Amino acid sequence: MRSLSAVPPAVGDLAAGQEGLVSVLQCYAAGVDRRRIHRLVRHGVWRWEGDRVIDTDPVPPSTRVRDDYFDHIRRRSAVKGLLARPGTAAVGAAAVALHGVAGLPRHIEPEVAYPRGARHRGRDGVVVRQYGNFETERYGSWRIAKIEHALAQALPCLSRDDAVAVIGSALNKKLINEAGLAKVERLLHGRRDAGQVLGWLSLATSEDESPAETDARLSCIDNGVPPDRVQVVFHRNGHFLARCDFGWHLHDGRWLVVEIDGVGPHSTPEALVNDAPRQNRLLATGMVVMLRFKPSDNDRPGGIGAAVAARLEELGGWTPSPIDDHQAPINL
């Protein structure tokens, strides 16, 4: 059997920056002809992704193991669209993923659009949108919709919770500011399918540090117990004690606080170790009651908000407590 010759390093370098994908045209340019492509696929070295794109990773995407798995899968989908349709720009959720925004569904479609809204038929699972004129920016050798346009394109296709998480992530990562959010709102006003999305914008906050925190906060709002404070900081005798994800000021002066474990600043083993003494210091004051949840707890009937509402009732009830300075530490 004829042995397989080494793949040119140029192809590997391209694939490394393209989530493992390369286009047939890129292979040709690197000296890999179609016959050799077919041999590599036949021997399980490469895999086809439609007619025009090749995956240089022989491991199926569904069985890959990596820390950024879902981010990788979303970026891979976006890159596939750009490779399959040269001359397009990534739009919608695909562009949002390439901007590094969190909160999107686990799986997104490859979405692209041609300049000036040119009509083309999609194939190989690539969705070709017709958005007319929109602003773009460079992403490597490609173009993607600027973040405000990408958000306005993507949000109407998302659920409320995903949409609010996406906006919150863009704010938290400082990809947009309040002026940028106002621009997203203006762009949405021009879309016939964006009516309900406009009502979701006010639910977003830059203080959510992960989509899981957004989901928990929205669950609390849905259950009638919106947090008094988000990312609430506690001091004791002028010294920092802890920062907690959410806080409710109780009638007796104590605080109920909620922590969402396993995400954001609580996601590493080191963080979980450090959380224990921090929690002990808080509880030792006698002024704090703590609840801890996993993101999956929000999948239960009523979600995290129902559990928080029940605990507030057990603690003697709660009414919203207006606080003038949401950034000021709470002195226990």
N, C-alpha and C positions, 0 to 999 in steps of 0.2 A: 504494500500500500504506500502510495506517495505521501511523504511526511508533509505536515503543514509548516510553511515557512513563517518566520516571526512577523507579527503585525508591525508596521512602521511605527516608531515612537510618536510621530506626529498625530496618529489616530488616537493613541492612548492619551496624549496630552489634551486633545480636543475633548475626548470623552470625560476626562477628569473634571473639566469645567462645565460639563453639560449633563450632570446627573447620570453619567454612564452612557449617554446616547450620542450617536453620530448619524448624519444623513448619508444617503447613498452618494450624493454629490460631493460631500466632504471626503468620502472614501476614494472616489475617483481622483480627486485632486491630490490625495496622498499616495497615489499609485496602486490602490487596491481596486482591481476591476470587479465586475459583477460575478464572473466565474469564481474568483477567489472568495468573494462575499458568500456565495452559496456553499462553498466547501466549508467555510468557517461555521456557518449555520448548521450544516448537515452534521458536522462533528461536535456540535454542542458547545462551541466556543462563543458564538454570538447567537442572538435571537432576533427575529424580525419583529418590528413594531409597525405593522402596516406595510405599504409598498415602498415608502421612501425613507424610513427611519429604522435604525438598527440599535439594539441594546447590546453593548459589549460585555455586560454582566450576565453570565449564563444562569444565575440564580433567579428564579421567577420573583417578581416584585412582592408577591404575597407572602413569600417565605424568607425574605431578607431580615436580618437582625442588625439594627443600628440604633444608636441613641436618638437620632433625629428622624426616625422612620417616617412618621406622617408628614413632616416638613419635606422630607426627600420625595415622598410619593406625590405631594402637591407640586413641588418644583419640577419634578420629572414630567408630570402631565403638561405643565406650562411650556417647558422646553420642547416637548414633542410637537406641540402645535407650531412653534416657530421653525423647527427643522423641517416639518412636513410641508409648510407653506412659506417658502422664502419670499421675502418682500413684505411680509405682514408685520403687525405689531401685536404683542400680547395684550389682551384686554380683559375686563371683568375680573373674576376670581383668579384667573391665571396671572394677571398682572399684579393683583393684590398679593398673591403668594410670592412672586419674585421680589416684591418690595419688602418682604420679610415680616408681614403682618400676621399675627396669630388670630385664632378664632374661627377660621374657615372650617367647613365640613372636612371630614377625613379624606374624602375623595372628591376631586373637582375635575371638570372637563377641560381639555385643551381648547382654549378660546383665543381666536385671533381675529383681526380685522384688517382689510386692505385700506390703503390710503384713499381718502375721498369717498369711502363707502362703496367701492367697486363690488359688483356682484360676482360671487364665485360659489360653487357648490362644495360643501364639505365632504370629506371622505376620510377613511381610516380613523373614525372617531373624533376627528378634529372639527370643532364648531366654528364656522366662519360667520361672524356678526357683521351687521351693517349699522354702524354708529355714526356715520357721517364724519364731520370734523371733530377731532379731539386732540388734546395736547399729548405729546409723547416725550420720552427722554431715552438716553442711551442705557442699555443693559448689555455690557460686553459688546459684541458685534451686532446686536439686535436693537430693536426699539420696543418699549413697553409704554402703555398709557401712564401718564403722570398720576400720582397717587390720588388726587382729588377726582379725576375722571374715572380712574379704575374703581374707586369706591362707589361713585354714582352709578356705574355700570353694573357692579356686582351686588349691591345691597338689595335691589328689588327681587333678586333670585334666592335670597337667603331667608331662613326663619328669623323671627324676632330675636331670639337669644343669640344666634350666630351673628346677626347683623350688629347688635349692640356690642358683642365681644370684639368684633372686627374694628368697629369705630373706636372702642376703648383702647384696643391695642395700638392703633395708629396714633392716638393721642398720647398714650403712655410712652411709646417709643419716639415721640416727638417727630413723627413723620408728617403730621399736620398739627396746626395750632388752632385757636379759636377762629381765626380768619380763614384757615383752610377748611374748617368744618362748615363755616358759612358758605364757602364756595361749593362744597358738596351739596348743601341744601339748595343753592341756586340751580345747580345742574340737575338735581332730582326734580325740581319743579317743572322741568321741561320734559319729563318722562311720564307717559300715561299710566305706567304700571307702578308708580312710586308713591301713591297716595298714603298708604299705611306706613311706609318707611319714614316719612317725614315726622310722624308722631313718635318714632323710636329714637330719634336723634337726641332728645333731651334725657333719655335714660342712660346715655353713655357718660363715662367719667374716665379721666386719665389716671385716677387713683387705683383702679383695678389693675392688679399686677399679673393677672393670668385670665384666660377664658373661664377657668373653673371658678375663680372669684366672681366674675361677672354672672355666671349661671346661678351661683349661690345668692348673690345680691338681688338678682331679678326674682328668684324664688321667694325671698323675704318680702319684696315689694308686692308680689302677687298674693301673699298671705297676709297682707296688711301690717307688716312689721318692718318697714324700711329702716336700715341702720341709722342711728343718730350720727355716727362718725364712721368713716372708712379710713383704714390705716391710722388708727388712733394710737397716740403715743402717751405712755404713762410715766410720770415722775414720782419720786418719793423723797421728800426733804431736799428737793432741788437736784436730785440725781436721777439719771435715766434708769428706768426699770425694764420696759419692754415696749414693743410696738405690736399691735394686734390688727388682724384684718378688718374686723367689724366690731362696733360697740354700741350698746343700748344703755342709756342712763336710767336706772331704776328709781322708783319713788322714794326708796329709803336712802338714796345717795350712792348705793353700790352700782357697779357696772356689770352687765352681762357681756362677755366678749366671745367671739367666734373665730376660730382658726381653721383654715382649709389646708389640710396636710397633703404632702406629696406633690405640690406644684410650686412654681416660682421660688421664693426664698426658702420654702420648706421642703425642697425636692431632693436634697442631697443627704446622705447619712450623717455628714458633719453637722448640717443644719438641724437635723432631728435631735442629735445629741445636745446641741446648744439650746434647743427649745425647752428641754426639761428643766434646767436650773432657772431659766427665764420664767417659765410657768410657775415654778415653786415660789419665786420671789413675788410674783403677782398675787398668788393665792394666800401667801403669808400675811399680806396686808389686811385680809379680811374684808376687803372692799371690792373684790372681783370674783365673779362666778364665770367659769370658762366651759365652753363646749367646743369639741374638736370634731371635724367631719372630713371624710374622704370625698373626692369629687363624685364617686359613684353613689354616695348617699343621696345625691340630688335626683337619682333615677327612681327612687321610691315614691309611692303615692304621696303627693303633697310636697315632696322634696325637702330640702334643708329648711326652707321657710316655715313649713308646718311644724317641724321639730322646734325651731326657735320660738314660734308663737306659743306652743304648748309650754315651753320652759318659762317664758315671760309670764304666762298666766299663773304658773306654779309659784313664781317669785312675787306675786301680789299685783300683777298687771303692769302695764307700761303705757305711757302716752308720749308722743314725739316731744323731744326737748330741743327747742331752737338754741343753737350755739352760734354766737357771733363770729368767732374765729375758729374755723374748722382745722387750722393748722397748729393751734396752740396746744401744748401738752396738757394732759389732765393730771393734776397734782392729787395724789391719794393721801 
